[in-house]
């Protein structure tokens, strides 16, 4: 009898919409096609086929990376945002603005 492995954590399972692709992948691939193909046909006549193909690849690559890249379950824009925030110096209010404390004594007049 054949056994099929079933993941224990179902939150990592992604819903596939069409052609075994997620909605995010379909949207990013469609955006890449809408940007890359017109660029190729516009540049093909003036710059030549090789240069037009290279320009199309360079323009479409960010869309493909947004669609496919994941690190620890996080998409590319979250990974880039997190690494950018980590590269900035920390903004700590306790170091930039000195706190002043006042002591008040209550007199015990009875």
C-alpha positions in Angstrom: 0.0 0.0 0.0 1.3 3.5 -0.9 1.7 6.1 1.8 1.3 9.8 1.2 3.1 12.2 3.6 0.7 14.7 5.2 2.2 17.8 6.7 1.3 18.3 10.4 1.3 22.1 10.1 -1.4 23.0 7.6 -0.7 26.7 7.8 2.3 26.2 5.5 0.2 24.6 2.8 -0.7 27.1 0.1 -3.9 27.1 -1.9 -3.2 26.6 -5.6 -5.5 28.4 -8.0 -4.6 27.3 -11.6 -1.7 25.5 -13.2 -0.5 24.6 -9.7 0.3 28.3 -9.1 -0.8 30.5 -6.2 -2.7 33.7 -6.7 0.4 35.7 -5.9 2.4 33.9 -8.5 -0.3 34.3 -11.2 -0.5 38.1 -10.5 3.3 38.5 -10.6 3.7 36.5 -13.8 0.9 38.4 -15.4 2.5 41.7 -14.4 5.9 40.5 -15.8 4.2 39.6 -19.1 2.4 42.9 -19.3 5.7 44.8 -18.8 8.2 42.6 -20.6 6.5 41.6 -23.9 5.6 45.2 -25.0 9.1 46.3 -24.1 10.6 43.4 -26.2 8.5 44.3 -29.3 9.3 48.0 -28.9 13.1 47.4 -28.7 13.3 44.6 -31.2 13.2 46.8 -34.3 15.6 49.5 -33.1 18.1 47.6 -30.7 18.0 44.1 -32.2 16.6 40.9 -30.9 19.5 40.0 -28.5 19.5 43.4 -26.7 15.7 43.4 -26.6 15.6 40.0 -25.1 18.2 41.0 -22.4 16.2 44.1 -21.6 13.0 42.0 -21.3 14.8 39.6 -18.9 16.1 42.4 -16.7 12.7 44.1 -16.5 10.8 40.8 -15.8 13.3 39.4 -13.2 12.0 41.5 -10.2 8.4 40.2 -10.9 9.7 36.6 -11.0 11.6 37.1 -7.8 8.5 38.6 -6.0 6.5 35.6 -7.2 8.9 32.8 -6.3 11.3 33.8 -3.5 10.5 32.9 0.1 12.7 32.7 3.1 11.3 31.1 6.3 7.8 31.4 4.8 8.1 35.2 4.3 7.9 36.7 0.8 10.7 38.8 -0.7 9.4 42.2 0.2 9.1 41.3 3.9 12.7 39.9 3.8 14.0 43.0 2.2 12.0 45.3 4.5 13.3 43.5 7.6 16.9 43.5 6.5 16.7 47.2 5.6 15.3 48.0 9.1 18.0 45.9 10.7 20.7 47.8 8.8 19.5 51.2 10.2 20.8 52.4 13.5 18.4 51.8 16.4 16.2 54.8 17.5 16.2 54.6 21.2 14.3 57.3 23.0 16.0 56.6 26.3 19.4 57.5 24.9 18.5 60.5 22.8 16.4 62.4 25.4 17.7 62.4 28.9 15.1 61.8 31.5 14.8 64.0 34.5 13.4 62.8 37.7 12.1 65.0 40.4 11.8 63.9 44.0 9.0 65.3 46.1 9.1 65.0 49.9 5.9 65.0 51.8 6.0 66.6 55.1 4.3 64.7 57.9 2.5 67.5 59.6 -0.1 66.1 62.0 
